[in-house]
């Protein structure tokens, strides 16, 4: 049997526009899994540049990578700082 060759897939490589980023985050919220939401924010932050987001939020890159990983448990204030730095707003709807 021939070996299967795989390549690393990274969502951040495909998040080019604010519309893409908002749709990706909306899908994560629709799923409802907090770990998925944090990871999606991390993917979006990496797509925009984690160093830039760290500078705009006043948080360290290392803390952002940790908080916005699937295993991270970011505080809501961190989520708000990151979404503001990304230029994304969170909306509630009935």
C-alpha positions as a printed Julia matrix, in Angstrom:
94×3 Matrix{Float64}:
   0.0    0.0    0.0
   1.34   3.44  -0.93
   1.94   5.96   1.76
  -0.59   8.75   1.98
   1.04  12.16   1.86
  -0.75  14.83   3.85
  -0.24  18.53   4.29
  -0.86  20.65   7.34
  -4.16  22.51   7.06
  -4.56  25.81   8.88
  -7.81  27.78   8.88
  -5.82  31.01   9.3
  -4.51  30.57   5.74
  -8.06  30.91   4.37
  -9.34  33.82   6.46
  -8.57  36.66   4.05
 -11.42  39.15   4.55
 -13.41  40.49   7.48
 -16.45  38.75   5.99
 -14.6   35.4    6.03
 -13.54  35.99   9.62
 -17.01  36.98  10.77
 -18.61  33.97   9.06
 -16.05  31.64  10.63
 -16.64  33.06  14.11
 -20.42  32.97  13.62
 -20.22  29.28  12.75
 -18.19  28.65  15.91
 -20.81  30.47  18.01
 -23.58  28.47  16.35
 -21.82  25.27  17.38
 -21.78  26.55  20.97
 -18.57  24.86  22.08
 -16.48  27.38  24.1
 -13.24  25.64  23.09
 -14.18  25.93  19.42
 -15.02  29.62  19.83
 -11.66  30.28  21.5
  -9.84  28.33  18.79
 -11.7   30.2   16.04
 -10.7   33.52  17.6
  -7.13  32.21  17.71
  -7.26  31.28  14.02
  -8.59  34.72  13.14
  -5.97  36.45  15.29
  -3.21  34.44  13.6
  -4.63  35.37  10.19
  -4.46  39.07  11.14
  -1.09  38.73  12.86
  -0.81  37.68  16.49
   1.89  40.26  17.21
  -0.38  43.06  15.99
  -3.34  41.74  18.02
  -1.14  41.4   21.11
   0.01  44.99  20.76
  -3.55  46.29  20.29
  -4.95  44.33  23.24
  -2.05  44.95  25.6
  -1.7   41.21  26.14
   1.39  39.13  25.44
   1.56  36.95  22.34
   2.26  33.92  24.49
  -0.83  34.51  26.64
  -2.97  35.03  23.53
  -1.73  31.81  21.93
  -2.47  29.95  25.16
  -5.89  31.55  25.8
  -7.04  31.21  22.19
  -6.14  27.56  21.77
  -8.66  24.7   21.89
  -7.46  23.99  25.45
  -7.49  27.65  26.49
 -10.11  29.14  28.73
  -9.97  32.86  27.99
 -11.66  35.34  30.26
 -14.53  37.23  28.67
 -12.51  40.43  28.91
  -9.84  38.79  26.74
 -12.46  37.8   24.18
 -13.78  41.35  24.09
 -10.29  42.84  23.69
  -9.47  40.44  20.87
 -12.73  40.97  18.99
 -12.25  44.74  19.26
  -8.68  44.48  17.96
  -9.94  42.3   15.1
 -12.64  44.81  14.21
 -15.34  42.21  14.84
 -18.41  42.84  16.96
 -20.51  40.23  18.72
 -24.27  40.55  18.27
 -27.14  38.95  20.14
 -30.37  38.11  18.36
 -33.68  36.75  19.54
